Amino acid sequence: MTVPPLRDARARLSGWGGVPQAAEYPVAAPRDAEDLRRLVGRGDMIARGNGRSYGDPALNRHRTVQMSGLGRMLAFDAGNGVIEAEAGVMLGDLIAALLPRGWFPAVTPGTRFVTLGGMIAADVHGKNHHRDGGMRETLRWIDVMGAQGTVRRTSPGEALFEWTVGGMGLTGVILRAGLRLRPVETGWMRQTTVAAPDLHAVIAALETDDAPYSVAWIDSLAAGADLGRGLVHLGAHARLRDLAPGMDRFPRARTGLSVPVMAPSWVLGRPLVRAFNRQIYRRGLAAPVSALRDWESYFYPLDRIGQWNRLYGRRGFVQFQCVLPEAAAVKGLTALLGASAAGGHPSSLAVLKKLGPEAGPFSFPMAGWTLALDLAMRDGTPALMDRLDAIAIDHGGRFYLAKDARLRAGTLTRSDPRAEAFRAMRQDQGLRAAFRSLQSERLEL
């Protein structure tokens, strides 16, 4: 009996930042690999996880394939901490299932509301990249469905694996993966907070400490002698002996408040952001240097605010995230933060992390420093982003496609010559006609 093809529904979709604005797209929701195979070859498509990429890498005007139906955990080897799971598995669900058994993701981005497939496609990095690398270092293998509907299992060192990890879903549809987790004794983190008065002090605190995890919150509106001041958060998984009697060894994620409607534009305007940043820094100066924090508040502080993207209003927001090489980092970061502070459009959240060596032919990280700035979309925001792009390129930087909503193809190529090799690979293997996104079309990938 011939099985009829899946019917496309239409759904109103956007990236998490709301740029570009939400629009209706044909969406197919396969339940298994056979469903997916019947979609491949029927025009171009892109896989979509939970829609937490900030821009348009998981949108396709012809067919967006929603992967939530392939969201099963398949097997777990408690001896070596390797989980086998489908691409639609949510990171938060994986933590809920395995943290009580003493296992935690070896690499995690800043939200648990992402899927395994999305983490692989973006080769996500976390607060421990300088020591442990990114998502690719945790993977044992991945199963990828190609343009002809054939599924290949590929492992580190093979071309398909290397291009797929960090390839933004443009080498095929990621179906399943085997990845290594980290053994932990508790669900708590030992956090040390260092208040640093300027950029040089922030970098020094991040460089001199040997903590497994490190990140800095930056006051994006501080200028002059205070430019780059911030709070450096250093962390390590707490041992059982670190807990006080009666503490829950493996605390669960908690549901917090949710933003019910789109906020007015003044909520994240310059006066309120300046006041908020000053208060955060003062609280950091007065806070205890060391404290225990549960895993959720340490790794995913924004996850406790449901629909926090609505704080940016109906026009949404964009994120600028680049990485600068070690040699040019101080000058480049000084110029970026100076331009941001003077730009008239405040960054409501600025984060600085140290990254380890480059790995993979098209992944984002390289040895250096990555700065992320969240910017509400205003009339002058695109011009400010262009200035930030130019500064990053002048200092040898490149950009994170998982956060991108507006780069131009020429800007990408100038910042990252590897884009030409990625384009050539896609052309040679016939992938451009099969797997496309709004982002890949905009960047001519």
C-alpha positions as CSV (number, residue, x, y, z in Angstrom):
1,M,0.0,0.0,0.0
2,T,1.3,3.4,-0.9
3,V,1.5,5.7,2.1
4,P,0.4,9.3,1.2
5,P,2.9,12.1,1.8
6,L,2.5,14.2,4.9
7,R,0.4,17.3,4.5
8,D,1.9,20.6,5.3
9,A,0.0,22.8,7.8
10,R,0.6,26.5,8.0
11,A,2.0,28.1,11.2
12,R,3.0,31.6,12.2
13,L,6.7,31.4,13.1
14,S,9.7,33.5,13.9
15,G,13.0,33.2,15.6
16,W,13.3,33.9,19.4
17,G,14.3,37.5,18.8
18,G,11.3,38.2,16.5
19,V,13.6,39.5,13.7
20,P,12.4,39.0,11.0
21,Q,8.9,39.4,12.2
22,A,6.7,36.3,12.5
23,A,5.1,35.1,9.3
24,E,3.1,32.1,8.1
25,Y,5.2,29.1,6.8
26,P,4.3,25.7,5.6
27,V,5.2,23.3,8.4
28,A,5.4,19.5,8.4
29,A,5.7,17.5,11.6
30,P,7.1,14.0,11.0
31,R,6.7,11.4,13.7
32,D,9.6,9.1,12.7
33,A,12.3,8.7,10.1
34,E,10.0,7.2,7.6
35,D,7.7,10.2,7.7
36,L,10.8,12.4,7.3
37,R,12.0,10.4,4.3
38,R,8.7,11.1,2.5
39,L,9.4,14.8,2.8
40,V,13.0,14.8,1.6
41,G,13.2,15.6,-2.1
42,R,9.9,17.4,-2.3
43,G,11.5,20.8,-2.6
44,D,13.8,22.5,-0.2
45,M,13.4,22.4,3.5
46,I,15.0,23.1,6.9
47,A,14.7,21.3,10.3
48,R,13.4,23.3,13.3
49,G,13.8,22.3,16.9
50,N,12.3,24.6,19.6
51,G,12.7,27.9,17.8
52,R,15.3,29.3,20.1
53,S,17.8,30.5,17.5
54,Y,17.4,34.2,17.6
55,G,17.0,34.9,13.9
56,D,16.0,32.9,10.8
57,P,18.2,29.8,10.5
58,A,15.2,27.5,11.3
59,L,12.7,29.1,8.9
60,N,12.0,28.0,5.3
61,R,9.3,29.6,3.1
62,H,8.6,26.3,1.3
63,R,8.7,23.8,4.2
64,T,9.9,24.0,7.8
65,V,10.1,20.6,9.4
66,Q,9.2,20.6,13.0
67,M,11.3,17.9,14.8
68,S,9.4,17.7,18.1
69,G,7.8,14.4,17.0
70,L,11.3,12.8,17.0
71,G,11.9,13.5,20.6
72,R,12.6,10.1,22.3
73,M,15.5,9.1,24.5
74,L,16.5,5.7,23.2
75,A,19.2,4.3,25.4
76,F,21.6,5.2,28.3
77,D,24.8,3.6,29.3
78,A,25.3,4.4,33.0
79,G,28.8,3.0,32.8
80,N,30.2,5.7,30.5
81,G,27.5,8.3,30.6
82,V,26.5,8.1,26.9
83,I,22.9,8.8,26.0
84,E,21.4,7.9,22.6
85,A,18.5,10.2,21.7
86,E,16.6,11.6,18.8
87,A,17.2,15.1,17.6
88,G,13.9,16.5,19.0
89,V,14.8,15.7,22.6
90,M,14.7,18.9,24.7
91,L,17.8,19.6,26.8
92,G,15.6,20.3,29.8
93,D,13.9,16.9,29.5
94,L,17.3,15.2,29.3
95,I,18.4,17.0,32.5
96,A,15.2,16.1,34.3
97,A,15.7,12.4,33.4
98,L,19.4,12.0,34.1
99,L,20.4,14.6,36.7
100,P,18.8,12.6,39.5
101,R,21.0,9.7,38.4
102,G,24.1,11.8,38.7
103,W,24.7,13.0,35.1
104,F,24.6,16.5,33.6
105,P,25.3,17.8,30.1
106,A,29.1,18.2,29.5
107,V,28.4,21.3,27.4
108,T,25.3,23.5,27.6
109,P,24.2,26.8,26.1
110,G,22.4,29.5,28.1
111,T,19.0,27.9,27.9
112,R,17.6,24.5,28.5
113,F,14.8,25.1,26.1
114,V,16.7,23.8,23.0
115,T,16.8,20.5,21.2
116,L,19.6,18.1,20.8
117,G,19.5,18.6,17.0
118,G,19.7,22.4,17.4
119,M,22.6,22.1,19.8
120,I,24.5,20.0,17.2
121,A,23.6,22.2,14.2
122,A,24.9,25.3,16.1
123,D,27.8,23.5,17.8
124,V,26.8,25.3,21.0
125,H,29.4,26.4,23.5
126,G,29.1,27.1,27.2
127,K,30.9,28.7,30.1
128,N,33.5,25.9,30.0
129,H,34.6,26.1,26.3
130,H,38.0,27.4,27.3
131,R,38.6,24.1,29.1
132,D,36.3,21.5,27.5
133,G,35.5,22.7,24.0
134,G,32.0,22.8,22.6
135,M,29.2,20.4,21.6
136,R,31.3,18.5,19.1
137,E,33.6,17.3,21.8
138,T,30.7,15.5,23.6
139,L,29.5,13.7,20.5
140,R,30.3,10.0,19.7
141,W,28.2,9.9,16.5
142,I,25.3,11.4,14.7
143,D,22.7,10.0,12.2
144,V,22.0,12.4,9.3
145,M,19.4,12.0,6.6
146,G,20.7,13.4,3.3
147,A,19.1,14.8,0.2
148,Q,18.2,11.4,-1.2
149,G,16.6,10.2,2.1
150,T,19.5,8.0,3.0
151,V,20.5,7.9,6.7
152,R,24.3,7.9,7.4
153,R,25.9,7.4,10.8
154,T,28.9,9.6,11.0
155,S,31.6,10.0,13.7
156,P,34.3,12.6,14.6
157,G,36.9,13.0,11.8
158,E,34.6,12.1,9.0
159,A,33.7,14.9,6.6
160,L,29.9,14.6,7.1
161,F,30.3,14.9,10.9
162,E,32.7,17.8,10.7
163,W,30.5,19.9,8.4
164,T,27.2,19.0,10.2
165,V,28.4,20.1,13.6
166,G,28.1,23.8,13.3
167,G,26.5,23.6,9.8
168,M,23.2,25.1,10.8
169,G,21.1,22.2,9.5
170,L,22.4,22.7,5.9
171,T,24.1,19.3,5.4
172,G,20.9,17.3,6.1
173,V,18.5,16.5,8.8
174,I,20.0,15.4,12.1
175,L,18.0,12.4,13.3
176,R,19.8,10.9,16.3
177,A,23.0,11.3,18.3
178,G,25.1,9.6,20.9
179,L,26.7,12.1,23.3
180,R,28.7,11.9,26.5
181,L,27.4,13.4,29.8
182,R,29.4,14.6,32.8
183,P,29.1,12.7,36.2
184,V,28.1,15.0,39.1
185,E,27.5,14.4,42.7
186,T,24.9,17.1,43.2
187,G,22.7,19.6,41.2
188,W,24.4,22.5,42.8
189,M,27.2,24.9,41.8
190,R,29.9,26.6,43.8
191,Q,29.9,30.1,42.5
192,T,32.5,32.8,43.2
193,T,31.6,36.3,42.1
194,V,34.3,38.9,41.5
195,A,33.4,42.6,41.0
196,A,35.8,44.0,38.4
197,P,36.0,47.8,37.9
198,D,36.9,47.8,34.2
199,L,37.5,45.6,31.2
200,H,41.2,44.9,32.0
201,A,40.1,43.7,35.5
202,V,37.3,41.5,34.0
203,I,39.7,39.8,31.6
204,A,42.3,39.3,34.3
205,A,39.8,37.6,36.6
206,L,38.7,35.3,33.8
207,E,42.2,34.5,32.7
208,T,43.8,33.9,36.1
209,D,41.2,31.6,37.7
210,D,41.2,27.9,36.9
211,A,37.5,27.4,37.5
212,P,35.8,24.9,35.2
213,Y,33.1,27.5,34.3
214,S,33.5,31.2,33.9
215,V,31.5,34.1,32.4
216,A,31.3,37.8,32.9
217,W,28.2,40.1,33.0
218,I,29.3,43.5,31.5
219,D,27.7,46.9,32.3
220,S,27.2,47.9,28.7
221,L,26.6,51.5,29.5
222,A,29.7,52.1,31.6
223,A,32.1,54.5,29.9
224,G,35.4,56.3,30.5
225,A,37.5,54.7,33.3
226,D,34.6,52.3,34.0
227,L,34.4,50.9,30.5
228,G,33.8,47.2,30.6
229,R,33.2,46.9,34.3
230,G,31.3,43.9,35.3
231,L,30.8,40.9,37.5
232,V,32.8,37.7,36.9
233,H,31.0,34.5,37.9
234,L,33.3,31.5,38.3
235,G,31.7,28.1,38.9
236,A,32.3,24.4,39.6
237,H,30.0,21.5,40.3
238,A,29.4,21.2,44.1
239,R,30.4,18.0,45.8
240,L,28.1,16.2,48.2
241,R,30.3,17.4,51.1
242,D,29.6,21.0,50.1
243,L,25.9,20.8,50.9
244,A,24.4,21.6,54.2
245,P,22.3,19.0,56.0
246,G,18.8,18.8,54.6
247,M,19.6,20.3,51.2
248,D,18.0,18.7,48.3
249,R,20.8,16.9,46.5
250,F,19.3,17.3,43.0
251,P,16.9,20.3,42.9
252,R,14.3,20.4,40.2
253,A,13.8,23.3,37.7
254,R,11.3,25.8,39.0
255,T,8.6,27.7,37.1
256,G,8.8,31.4,37.5
257,L,6.9,34.4,36.3
258,S,6.0,34.9,32.6
259,V,5.8,38.1,30.6
260,P,2.2,38.1,29.5
261,V,2.2,40.7,26.7
262,M,4.6,42.6,24.6
263,A,6.3,45.4,26.6
264,P,6.3,49.0,25.6
265,S,9.5,50.3,24.1
266,W,10.5,52.4,27.1
267,V,10.9,49.3,29.3
268,L,14.4,48.6,27.9
269,G,15.2,52.2,27.1
270,R,18.5,53.9,28.1
271,P,17.3,55.3,31.5
272,L,16.0,52.0,32.9
273,V,18.9,49.9,31.5
274,R,21.4,52.3,33.1
275,A,19.6,52.2,36.4
276,F,19.3,48.4,36.3
277,N,23.0,47.9,35.4
278,R,24.1,50.2,38.2
279,Q,22.0,48.2,40.7
280,I,23.3,44.9,39.4
281,Y,26.9,46.1,39.8
282,R,26.3,47.5,43.3
283,R,24.7,44.2,44.4
284,G,27.7,42.4,43.1
285,L,30.0,44.6,45.2
286,A,28.0,43.8,48.3
287,A,27.3,40.1,47.6
288,P,29.1,37.3,49.3
289,V,32.1,36.2,47.2
290,S,31.2,32.5,47.3
291,A,27.8,30.9,47.4
292,L,25.9,27.8,46.4
293,R,23.5,28.1,43.5
294,D,21.2,25.5,42.0
295,W,22.0,24.3,38.5
296,E,19.1,26.2,36.9
297,S,19.9,29.6,38.3
298,Y,23.6,29.2,37.4
299,F,23.3,27.9,33.9
300,Y,19.9,29.2,32.8
301,P,19.0,32.4,34.7
302,L,16.7,33.7,32.0
303,D,14.7,30.5,31.8
304,R,12.8,31.3,34.9
305,I,11.2,34.3,33.1
306,G,8.7,32.8,30.7
307,Q,8.5,34.5,27.3
308,W,11.2,37.0,28.3
309,N,11.7,38.0,24.7
310,R,8.4,39.9,25.0
311,L,10.3,42.5,27.1
312,Y,11.7,43.8,23.9
313,G,8.3,44.8,22.4
314,R,6.7,44.1,19.1
315,R,9.7,45.0,17.0
316,G,11.8,42.3,18.8
317,F,15.5,42.3,19.4
318,V,18.8,41.2,17.8
319,Q,21.9,39.9,19.3
320,F,25.4,40.8,18.2
321,Q,27.9,38.0,19.0
322,C,31.4,37.8,17.8
323,V,34.6,36.2,18.8
324,L,37.9,38.1,18.7
325,P,41.3,36.4,18.6
326,E,43.5,36.7,21.7
327,A,46.0,39.1,20.2
328,A,43.4,41.7,19.2
329,A,40.9,41.1,22.0
330,V,41.5,44.0,24.4
331,K,41.6,46.6,21.6
332,G,38.6,45.1,19.9
333,L,36.5,44.7,23.0
334,T,37.3,48.3,24.0
335,A,36.1,49.6,20.7
336,L,33.0,47.4,20.7
337,L,31.9,48.4,24.2
338,G,32.7,52.0,23.5
339,A,30.6,52.0,20.3
340,S,27.8,50.2,22.2
341,A,27.8,52.6,25.1
342,A,27.8,55.7,22.8
343,G,25.4,54.3,20.3
344,G,22.1,55.6,21.7
345,H,20.6,52.1,21.8
346,P,21.6,50.3,25.0
347,S,22.4,46.7,25.2
348,S,20.1,45.2,27.9
349,L,22.4,42.2,28.3
350,A,26.2,42.0,27.7
351,V,28.1,38.8,28.3
352,L,31.8,38.0,27.9
353,K,33.3,34.5,27.8
354,K,36.7,33.0,27.0
355,L,36.8,30.4,24.2
356,G,39.2,27.6,23.6
357,P,40.9,26.5,20.4
358,E,39.1,26.4,17.0
359,A,37.6,23.0,16.1
360,G,35.5,22.1,13.0
361,P,35.5,23.6,9.6
362,F,32.6,25.9,10.1
363,S,32.0,26.2,13.8
364,F,31.9,29.5,15.5
365,P,34.6,29.3,18.3
366,M,38.2,30.1,18.0
367,A,40.8,30.8,20.8
368,G,39.9,34.3,22.1
369,W,37.0,36.2,23.6
370,T,33.3,36.2,22.7
371,L,31.1,39.2,23.4
372,A,27.3,39.0,23.1
373,L,25.1,42.1,23.2
374,D,21.3,42.0,23.1
375,L,19.8,45.1,21.4
376,A,16.1,46.0,21.1
377,M,15.2,46.7,17.5
378,R,14.9,50.5,17.1
379,D,15.3,52.8,14.1
380,G,19.0,53.2,14.7
381,T,19.8,49.6,15.7
382,P,20.8,48.3,12.2
383,A,23.3,51.2,11.8
384,L,24.8,50.4,15.2
385,M,25.0,46.7,14.3
386,D,26.9,47.6,11.1
387,R,29.4,49.6,13.1
388,L,29.9,46.7,15.5
389,D,30.4,44.4,12.5
390,A,33.1,46.6,11.1
391,I,34.9,46.8,14.4
392,A,34.8,43.0,14.8
393,I,36.2,42.4,11.3
394,D,38.9,45.1,11.7
395,H,40.1,43.0,14.8
396,G,40.0,39.6,13.1
397,G,36.6,38.6,14.5
398,R,33.8,36.4,13.2
399,F,30.1,36.0,14.0
400,Y,27.8,33.3,15.6
401,L,25.2,32.2,13.1
402,A,22.9,30.8,15.8
403,K,22.3,34.4,17.0
404,D,22.3,36.1,13.6
405,A,19.3,37.7,12.1
406,R,20.7,40.3,9.7
407,L,24.3,39.7,8.5
408,R,25.0,40.3,4.9
409,A,26.7,37.6,2.7
410,G,29.7,39.9,2.0
411,T,30.1,40.6,5.7
412,L,30.1,36.9,6.5
413,T,32.7,36.2,3.9
414,R,35.0,39.1,5.0
415,S,34.8,37.9,8.6
416,D,35.1,34.2,7.9
417,P,36.8,33.0,4.7
418,R,35.7,29.4,5.6
419,A,32.2,30.4,4.3
420,E,33.5,29.9,0.7
421,A,34.5,26.3,1.5
422,F,31.2,25.7,3.1
423,R,29.4,27.1,0.0
424,A,31.5,24.9,-2.3
425,M,30.9,21.8,-0.2
426,R,27.1,22.4,-0.4
427,Q,27.2,23.0,-4.1
428,D,29.4,20.0,-4.9
429,Q,27.2,17.6,-2.8
430,G,23.8,18.9,-4.2
431,L,22.7,20.1,-0.8
432,R,21.7,23.7,-1.8
433,A,18.6,22.6,-3.5
434,A,17.5,20.3,-0.7
435,F,18.3,22.1,2.6
436,R,17.8,25.9,2.8
437,S,16.8,28.4,5.3
438,L,16.0,32.1,5.2
439,Q,19.4,32.6,6.8
440,S,21.2,30.5,4.2
441,E,19.6,32.4,1.4
442,R,20.5,35.8,2.9
443,L,24.1,34.7,3.5
444,E,24.3,32.9,0.1
445,L,25.3,29.7,1.7
